[in-house]
Amino acid sequence: MEIIRGIHNLQPRHRGCVATIGNFDGVHLGHQQVLGQLAIQAGIYGVPTLVITFEPHPQEYFAPDRTPPRLTRFREKIEDLRRYAVERLLCLPFDAEMASMTAEDFIERLLVERLGIRYLVIGDDFHFGHERRGNFAMLQAAGKAHGFPVVNLHTFRMEDARVSSTRVRDALSMGDLGRASILLGRPYRMVGRVAHGDKRGRLIGVPTANLFLHRRATPLSGVYVVEMFGVPGEPQPGVANIGVRPTVGGDQALLEVHLLDFSGDIYGCYVEVDFLRKLRDERRFGSFDELCAQIQTDITEARAFFAGLHENDAVGR
């Protein structure tokens, strides 16, 4: 997938594409429906697929203190879009200049002049341009004037409710990982590079792979049953804590993963961690010994979870 950062990096060869526009946070089933339609049209028109997105999210620009946690960082979103055969990603920096661009300029300067859009797919709640004046009707009128269809994919619904990033975020906040995985079409995951930590886990026989999250806020907090990809023998089962580790005086959000029955040097590995079940909330313990005892209980529960999975697999066969 080619990543184009900013309008100024668009080249003449980028003209002619089928496109969609949005934040695509989480790349959930609703997003996947849009990407599927885009791929079909790319085959019909014989041009590349293009996703146009913004960084940071517009909401983060206008109200940084009231912005909900992202489901995916930008790098994670790139990997998710790659899985759905997106050929080009245009990332538009959302700054004062972008915030002041009129909807008319967005259409004329970007969609028509620089991109030569052949077909445009948008969600039914999409607004754009200064003061969010741009909408589906404006895009459709522009499409008729310039000769490209504009298709509004209506909300993708499950259980009579709209599939959205907010709904996924709500499921995660309630610890309902099963519901989140249904909305996403896969388990919720975080990715990152394994870094050196303070080695406390190794001292008590529970070594952890540490991933610094590089997020202002996380949609998850607590202790989880997980699987890790990107290491030998993947997926490796494990138990993970995500939070600030209040018992040991932590102050930075960290994902710590203890892999069950695994030994090996994975420092520097770029890994994916899939969250399968929530075990408990993060909390402060009265002593380090109490924390150690609880960690052993968490490991026992994680082993029981995976044992149950293997039993179900055997019954299925």
Sine and cosine of phi, psi and omega as CSV:
sin_phi,cos_phi,sin_psi,cos_psi,sin_omega,cos_omega
0.00,0.00,0.76,-0.65,0.04,-1.00
-1.00,0.06,0.77,-0.64,0.02,-1.00
-0.96,-0.28,0.84,-0.54,-0.02,-1.00
-0.92,-0.39,0.87,-0.50,-0.08,-1.00
-0.97,-0.24,0.99,-0.16,0.07,-1.00
0.99,-0.10,0.48,-0.88,0.00,-1.00
-0.88,0.48,-0.55,0.83,-0.07,-1.00
-0.91,0.40,-0.29,0.96,0.01,-1.00
-1.00,-0.08,0.02,1.00,0.08,-1.00
-0.95,0.32,0.70,-0.72,-0.01,-1.00
-0.93,-0.38,0.29,-0.96,0.06,-1.00
-0.81,0.59,-0.55,0.83,0.00,-1.00
-0.92,0.39,-0.25,0.97,0.01,-1.00
-0.99,0.13,-0.11,0.99,0.04,-1.00
-0.96,0.29,0.66,-0.75,-0.01,-1.00
1.00,-0.06,0.99,-0.12,-0.04,-1.00
-0.29,-0.96,0.27,-0.96,0.25,-0.97
-0.97,-0.25,0.63,-0.77,-0.22,-0.98
-0.63,-0.78,0.31,-0.95,0.18,-0.98
-0.62,-0.78,0.34,-0.94,-0.07,-1.00
-0.75,-0.67,0.70,-0.71,0.07,-1.00
0.22,-0.97,0.05,-1.00,0.02,-1.00
-0.99,0.15,-0.55,0.84,0.03,-1.00
0.81,0.58,0.65,0.76,0.03,-1.00
-0.96,0.28,0.91,-0.41,0.00,-1.00
1.00,-0.09,-0.37,0.93,-0.06,-1.00
0.71,0.70,0.86,0.51,-0.04,-1.00
-0.99,0.16,-0.11,-0.99,-0.08,-1.00
-0.87,0.49,-0.57,0.82,0.06,-1.00
-0.90,0.44,-0.71,0.71,0.07,-1.00
-0.88,0.48,-0.66,0.75,-0.03,-1.00
-0.89,0.46,-0.57,0.82,0.07,-1.00
-0.88,0.47,-0.68,0.73,0.03,-1.00
-0.89,0.46,-0.71,0.70,-0.03,-1.00
-0.91,0.41,-0.57,0.82,0.05,-1.00
-0.90,0.44,-0.69,0.72,0.04,-1.00
-0.89,0.45,-0.61,0.79,0.01,-1.00
-0.89,0.45,-0.69,0.72,-0.01,-1.00
-0.89,0.45,-0.63,0.77,0.03,-1.00
-0.88,0.48,-0.72,0.70,-0.04,-1.00
-0.94,0.35,-0.53,0.85,0.06,-1.00
-0.88,0.48,-0.63,0.78,0.05,-1.00
-0.92,0.40,-0.62,0.78,-0.01,-1.00
-0.93,0.37,-0.70,0.72,-0.07,-1.00
-1.00,0.05,-0.26,0.96,0.00,-1.00
0.94,0.35,0.58,0.82,0.00,-1.00
-0.74,-0.67,0.26,-0.96,-0.02,-1.00
-0.95,0.33,0.36,-0.93,0.14,-0.99
-1.00,0.02,0.59,-0.81,-0.01,-1.00
-0.70,-0.72,0.76,-0.65,0.16,-0.99
-0.95,-0.31,0.79,-0.61,0.06,-1.00
-0.97,-0.24,0.83,-0.55,-0.01,-1.00
-0.68,-0.74,0.09,-1.00,-0.10,-1.00
-0.82,-0.57,0.55,-0.84,0.04,-1.00
-0.59,-0.81,0.89,-0.45,0.01,1.00
-0.96,0.28,0.07,-1.00,0.11,-0.99
-0.86,0.52,0.61,-0.80,0.03,-1.00
-0.79,0.61,-0.62,0.78,-0.01,-1.00
-0.89,0.45,-0.56,0.83,0.03,-1.00
-0.93,0.37,-0.51,0.86,0.02,-1.00
-0.96,0.30,-0.71,0.70,-0.09,-1.00
-0.99,0.16,-0.55,0.83,-0.08,-1.00
-0.62,-0.79,0.92,0.39,-0.09,-1.00
-0.86,0.51,-0.50,0.87,-0.03,-1.00
-0.99,0.16,-0.21,0.98,-0.04,-1.00
-0.89,-0.45,0.24,0.97,-0.06,-1.00
-0.99,0.11,0.77,-0.63,0.06,-1.00
-0.92,0.38,0.38,-0.93,0.01,-1.00
-0.89,0.45,0.61,-0.79,0.06,-1.00
-0.94,0.34,0.53,-0.85,0.16,-0.99
-0.97,0.23,-0.58,0.82,-0.03,-1.00
-0.70,-0.71,0.67,-0.75,0.20,-0.98
-0.95,0.30,0.19,-0.98,-0.06,-1.00
-0.86,0.51,-0.68,0.73,-0.02,-1.00
-0.90,0.44,-0.63,0.78,0.03,-1.00
-0.91,0.42,-0.63,0.78,0.03,-1.00
-0.89,0.45,-0.64,0.76,0.05,-1.00
-0.85,0.53,-0.73,0.68,-0.02,-1.00
-0.90,0.44,-0.63,0.78,0.01,-1.00
-0.91,0.42,-0.68,0.73,0.01,-1.00
-0.91,0.41,-0.56,0.83,0.04,-1.00
-0.87,0.49,-0.59,0.81,-0.02,-1.00
-0.90,0.43,-0.39,0.92,-0.03,-1.00
-0.97,-0.26,0.45,0.89,0.17,-0.99
0.87,0.49,0.50,0.87,0.12,-0.99
-0.94,0.35,0.77,-0.63,-0.10,-1.00
-1.00,0.01,-0.55,0.83,-0.01,-1.00
-0.67,-0.74,0.61,-0.79,0.07,-1.00
-0.81,-0.58,0.88,-0.48,0.08,-1.00
-0.98,-0.18,0.92,-0.39,0.00,-1.00
-0.98,-0.19,0.90,-0.44,-0.02,-1.00
-0.99,-0.16,0.88,-0.48,0.06,-1.00
-0.88,0.48,0.84,-0.55,0.02,-1.00
-1.00,-0.03,0.98,-0.18,-0.04,-1.00
-0.75,-0.66,-0.21,-0.98,-0.04,-1.00
-0.87,0.49,-0.62,0.79,0.00,-1.00
-0.91,0.42,-0.70,0.71,0.00,-1.00
-0.92,0.38,-0.63,0.77,-0.02,-1.00
-0.89,0.45,-0.48,0.88,-0.04,-1.00
-1.00,-0.05,-0.13,0.99,-0.01,-1.00
-0.92,0.39,0.76,-0.65,0.01,-1.00
-0.95,0.31,0.37,-0.93,0.04,-1.00
-0.88,0.48,-0.60,0.80,0.01,-1.00
-0.90,0.45,-0.68,0.73,0.03,-1.00
-0.91,0.41,-0.63,0.78,0.01,-1.00
-0.85,0.53,-0.69,0.73,-0.01,-1.00
-0.93,0.37,-0.80,0.60,-0.13,-0.99
-0.94,0.33,-0.77,0.64,-0.10,-0.99
-0.95,0.30,-0.65,0.76,-0.10,-1.00
-1.00,-0.09,-0.88,0.48,-0.14,-0.99
-0.92,0.38,-0.66,0.75,-0.09,-1.00
-1.00,0.02,-0.84,0.53,-0.13,-0.99
-0.95,0.30,-0.75,0.66,-0.12,-0.99
-1.00,0.06,-0.55,0.83,-0.11,-0.99
-0.97,-0.25,-0.39,0.92,-0.03,-1.00
0.81,0.59,0.79,0.61,-0.07,-1.00
-0.82,0.57,0.72,-0.69,0.07,-1.00
-0.98,-0.19,-0.43,0.90,-0.05,-1.00
-0.31,-0.95,0.72,-0.70,-0.06,-1.00
-0.80,-0.60,0.78,-0.63,0.06,-1.00
-0.91,-0.41,0.77,-0.64,0.06,-1.00
-0.70,-0.71,0.32,-0.95,0.12,-0.99
-0.98,0.20,0.26,-0.96,-0.12,-0.99
-0.98,0.19,-0.05,1.00,0.01,-1.00
-0.89,-0.45,0.34,0.94,-0.09,-1.00
-0.98,0.18,0.77,-0.63,0.13,-0.99
-0.75,-0.66,0.45,-0.90,-0.08,-1.00
-0.40,-0.92,0.17,-0.98,0.04,-1.00
0.99,0.13,0.16,-0.99,-0.02,-1.00
-0.81,0.58,0.77,-0.63,-0.03,-1.00
0.86,0.52,0.38,0.92,0.08,-1.00
0.84,0.54,0.61,0.80,-0.04,-1.00
-0.97,0.25,-0.42,0.91,-0.02,-1.00
-0.97,0.24,0.65,-0.76,0.00,-1.00
-0.51,-0.86,-0.11,-0.99,-0.05,-1.00
-0.87,0.48,-0.68,0.74,-0.03,-1.00
-0.87,0.50,-0.67,0.74,0.01,-1.00
-0.91,0.42,-0.67,0.74,0.02,-1.00
-0.90,0.43,-0.66,0.75,-0.01,-1.00
-0.90,0.44,-0.65,0.76,0.05,-1.00
-0.90,0.44,-0.66,0.76,0.04,-1.00
-0.91,0.41,-0.63,0.77,0.03,-1.00
-0.88,0.48,-0.67,0.75,0.03,-1.00
-0.90,0.43,-0.62,0.79,-0.03,-1.00
-0.94,0.33,-0.54,0.84,-0.10,-0.99
-0.94,-0.34,0.03,1.00,0.15,-0.99
0.99,0.11,0.53,0.85,0.12,-0.99
-0.75,-0.66,0.70,-0.72,0.03,-1.00
-0.93,0.37,0.59,-0.81,0.11,-0.99
-0.85,-0.52,0.89,-0.46,-0.10,-1.00
-0.93,-0.37,0.76,-0.65,0.04,-1.00
-0.98,-0.18,0.95,-0.31,0.06,-1.00
-0.99,0.14,0.90,-0.44,-0.05,-1.00
-0.92,0.40,0.36,-0.93,-0.08,-1.00
-0.75,0.66,0.74,-0.67,0.12,-0.99
-0.99,0.14,0.82,-0.57,-0.12,-0.99
-0.88,-0.48,0.56,-0.83,0.14,-0.99
-0.69,-0.72,0.71,-0.70,-0.01,-1.00
0.81,0.58,0.65,0.76,0.06,-1.00
0.86,0.51,0.51,0.86,0.07,-1.00
-0.63,-0.78,0.51,-0.86,-0.05,-1.00
-0.93,0.36,0.73,-0.68,0.13,-0.99
-0.98,0.17,0.85,-0.52,-0.07,-1.00
-0.52,-0.86,0.27,-0.96,0.08,-1.00
-0.89,0.46,-0.59,0.81,0.03,-1.00
-0.89,0.46,-0.66,0.75,0.00,-1.00
-0.91,0.40,-0.63,0.78,0.08,-1.00
-0.89,0.45,-0.70,0.71,-0.02,-1.00
-0.88,0.48,-0.65,0.76,0.01,-1.00
-0.90,0.43,-0.67,0.75,0.02,-1.00
-0.88,0.47,-0.67,0.74,0.02,-1.00
-0.90,0.43,-0.67,0.74,-0.03,-1.00
-0.91,0.42,-0.45,0.89,0.03,-1.00
-1.00,-0.01,0.03,1.00,0.00,-1.00
0.97,0.24,0.25,0.97,-0.03,-1.00
-1.00,-0.05,0.98,0.21,-0.06,-1.00
-0.94,0.34,-0.48,0.88,0.05,-1.00
-0.89,0.46,-0.71,0.70,0.03,-1.00
-0.90,0.43,-0.69,0.73,0.01,-1.00
-0.87,0.49,-0.67,0.75,-0.03,-1.00
-0.92,0.40,-0.55,0.83,0.05,-1.00
-0.92,0.40,-0.69,0.72,-0.02,-1.00
-0.93,0.37,-0.53,0.85,-0.01,-1.00
-1.00,0.08,-0.37,0.93,-0.11,-0.99
0.98,0.19,0.24,0.97,-0.01,-1.00
-0.13,-0.99,0.26,-0.97,0.09,-1.00
-0.89,0.45,0.51,-0.86,0.11,-0.99
-0.92,0.39,0.67,-0.74,-0.05,-1.00
-0.68,-0.73,0.44,-0.90,0.19,-0.98
-0.82,-0.57,0.49,-0.87,-0.02,-1.00
-0.79,-0.61,0.38,-0.92,0.04,-1.00
0.13,-0.99,0.00,-1.00,-0.02,-1.00
-0.97,-0.23,0.72,-0.69,-0.03,-1.00
-0.93,0.36,0.81,-0.59,-0.07,-1.00
-0.87,-0.50,0.28,-0.96,0.07,-1.00
-0.96,0.29,0.67,-0.74,0.05,-1.00
-0.91,-0.41,-0.47,-0.88,-0.04,-1.00
-1.00,-0.01,0.01,1.00,0.10,-0.99
0.92,0.39,0.28,0.96,0.02,-1.00
-0.90,0.44,-0.64,0.77,-0.01,-1.00
-0.88,0.48,-0.62,0.78,0.00,-1.00
-0.89,0.45,-0.56,0.83,-0.02,-1.00
-0.91,0.42,-0.44,0.90,-0.01,-1.00
-0.95,-0.31,0.30,0.95,0.06,-1.00
0.98,0.22,0.31,0.95,0.02,-1.00
-0.77,-0.64,0.96,0.29,-0.01,-1.00
-0.90,0.43,0.55,-0.83,-0.02,-1.00
-0.79,-0.61,0.53,-0.85,0.19,-0.98
-1.00,-0.03,0.83,-0.56,-0.12,-0.99
-0.97,-0.26,0.76,-0.65,0.05,-1.00
-0.83,-0.55,0.90,-0.44,0.12,-0.99
-0.97,0.24,0.76,-0.65,-0.24,-0.97
-1.00,0.08,-0.37,0.93,0.04,-1.00
0.78,0.63,0.73,0.68,0.01,-1.00
-0.76,-0.65,0.52,-0.86,0.12,-0.99
-0.95,0.32,-0.54,0.84,0.01,-1.00
-0.44,-0.90,0.44,-0.90,0.00,-1.00
-0.89,-0.46,0.55,-0.84,0.03,-1.00
-0.98,0.20,-0.12,0.99,0.00,-1.00
-0.83,-0.56,0.49,-0.87,0.14,-0.99
-0.40,-0.92,0.71,-0.70,0.03,-1.00
0.75,-0.66,-0.38,-0.92,-0.06,-1.00
-0.89,-0.45,0.71,-0.70,-0.17,-0.99
-0.68,-0.73,0.46,-0.89,0.26,-0.97
-0.99,0.12,0.75,-0.66,-0.10,-0.99
-0.67,-0.74,0.22,-0.98,0.25,-0.97
-0.80,-0.60,0.61,-0.79,0.00,-1.00
-0.91,-0.42,0.74,-0.67,0.09,-1.00
-0.93,-0.36,0.44,-0.90,-0.01,-1.00
0.98,-0.18,0.16,0.99,0.03,-1.00
-0.80,-0.60,0.34,-0.94,0.02,-1.00
-0.82,0.57,0.66,-0.75,0.01,-1.00
0.97,0.25,0.35,0.94,-0.06,-1.00
-0.87,0.50,0.50,-0.87,-0.10,1.00
-0.98,0.19,0.64,-0.77,0.04,-1.00
-0.99,-0.12,0.79,-0.61,0.02,-1.00
-0.96,0.28,0.50,-0.86,-0.01,-1.00
-0.28,-0.96,-0.01,-1.00,0.09,-1.00
-0.77,-0.63,0.66,-0.75,-0.15,-0.99
-0.74,-0.67,0.54,-0.84,0.17,-0.99
-0.90,-0.43,0.73,-0.68,0.09,-1.00
-0.81,-0.58,0.86,-0.51,-0.06,-1.00
0.32,-0.95,-0.33,-0.94,-0.09,-1.00
-0.97,-0.24,0.01,1.00,0.05,-1.00
0.84,0.54,0.92,0.40,-0.11,-0.99
-0.91,0.42,-0.49,0.87,-0.04,-1.00
-0.90,0.43,-0.54,0.84,-0.03,-1.00
-0.96,-0.27,0.30,0.95,0.11,-0.99
0.97,0.24,0.45,0.89,0.03,-1.00
-0.95,0.30,0.43,-0.90,0.01,-1.00
-0.65,-0.76,0.12,0.99,-0.02,-1.00
-0.80,-0.61,0.74,-0.67,-0.01,-1.00
-0.87,0.50,0.75,-0.66,-0.09,-1.00
-0.59,-0.81,0.61,-0.80,0.14,-0.99
-0.97,-0.26,0.89,-0.45,0.02,-1.00
-0.92,-0.38,0.82,-0.57,-0.04,-1.00
-0.86,-0.51,0.85,-0.52,0.14,-0.99
-0.99,-0.15,0.88,-0.47,0.01,-1.00
-1.00,0.05,0.76,-0.65,-0.06,-1.00
-0.97,0.26,0.79,-0.61,0.10,-1.00
0.83,0.56,0.65,0.76,0.01,-1.00
-0.81,-0.59,0.69,-0.72,0.12,-0.99
-0.71,-0.71,0.67,-0.74,-0.02,-1.00
0.37,-0.93,0.40,-0.92,-0.02,-1.00
-1.00,0.00,0.94,-0.35,-0.01,-1.00
-0.88,-0.47,0.27,0.96,0.06,-1.00
-0.86,0.51,0.72,-0.70,0.00,-1.00
1.00,0.03,-0.18,0.98,0.00,-1.00
-0.94,0.33,0.65,-0.76,0.10,-0.99
-1.00,-0.02,0.90,-0.44,-0.19,-0.98
-0.82,-0.57,0.33,-0.94,0.15,-0.99
-0.90,-0.43,0.69,-0.73,0.02,-1.00
-0.87,-0.49,0.90,-0.44,0.05,-1.00
-1.00,-0.08,0.75,-0.66,-0.03,-1.00
-0.99,-0.12,0.84,-0.54,-0.14,-0.99
-0.95,-0.30,-0.61,0.80,0.00,-1.00
-0.40,-0.92,0.63,-0.78,0.09,-1.00
-1.00,0.03,0.74,-0.68,0.04,-1.00
-1.00,-0.08,-0.67,0.74,-0.04,-1.00
-0.19,-0.98,0.20,-0.98,0.10,-0.99
-0.98,0.19,0.39,-0.92,0.16,-0.99
-0.96,0.29,0.65,-0.76,0.04,-1.00
-0.49,-0.87,0.29,-0.96,0.04,-1.00
-1.00,0.06,0.77,-0.63,0.04,-1.00
-0.99,-0.14,0.38,-0.93,-0.05,-1.00
-0.93,0.36,-0.40,0.92,-0.02,-1.00
-0.40,-0.91,0.25,-0.97,0.04,-1.00
-0.91,0.41,-0.55,0.84,0.03,-1.00
-0.90,0.44,-0.64,0.76,0.05,-1.00
-0.89,0.45,-0.65,0.76,0.04,-1.00
-0.88,0.48,-0.70,0.72,-0.01,-1.00
-0.87,0.49,-0.67,0.75,0.01,-1.00
-0.90,0.44,-0.65,0.76,0.00,-1.00
-0.92,0.38,-0.59,0.81,0.03,-1.00
-0.87,0.49,-0.66,0.75,0.03,-1.00
-0.90,0.44,-0.62,0.79,0.06,-1.00
-0.90,0.44,-0.67,0.75,0.03,-1.00
-0.87,0.49,-0.67,0.74,0.00,-1.00
-0.90,0.44,-0.66,0.75,0.02,-1.00
-0.88,0.47,-0.68,0.73,0.02,-1.00
-0.91,0.41,-0.62,0.79,0.03,-1.00
-0.91,0.42,-0.66,0.75,0.03,-1.00
-0.88,0.47,-0.65,0.76,0.00,-1.00
-0.90,0.43,-0.62,0.79,0.04,-1.00
-0.87,0.50,-0.76,0.65,-0.03,-1.00
-0.93,0.36,-0.55,0.83,0.07,-1.00
-0.89,0.46,-0.64,0.77,0.04,-1.00
-0.90,0.43,-0.61,0.79,0.05,-1.00
-0.89,0.47,-0.68,0.73,-0.02,-1.00
-0.92,0.40,-0.62,0.78,0.03,-1.00
-0.90,0.44,-0.66,0.76,0.03,-1.00
-0.91,0.41,-0.60,0.80,0.05,-1.00
-0.89,0.45,-0.65,0.76,-0.02,-1.00
-0.91,0.41,-0.64,0.77,0.04,-1.00
-0.91,0.42,-0.64,0.77,0.00,-1.00
-0.90,0.44,-0.54,0.84,0.04,-1.00
-0.97,0.24,0.00,0.00,0.00,0.00
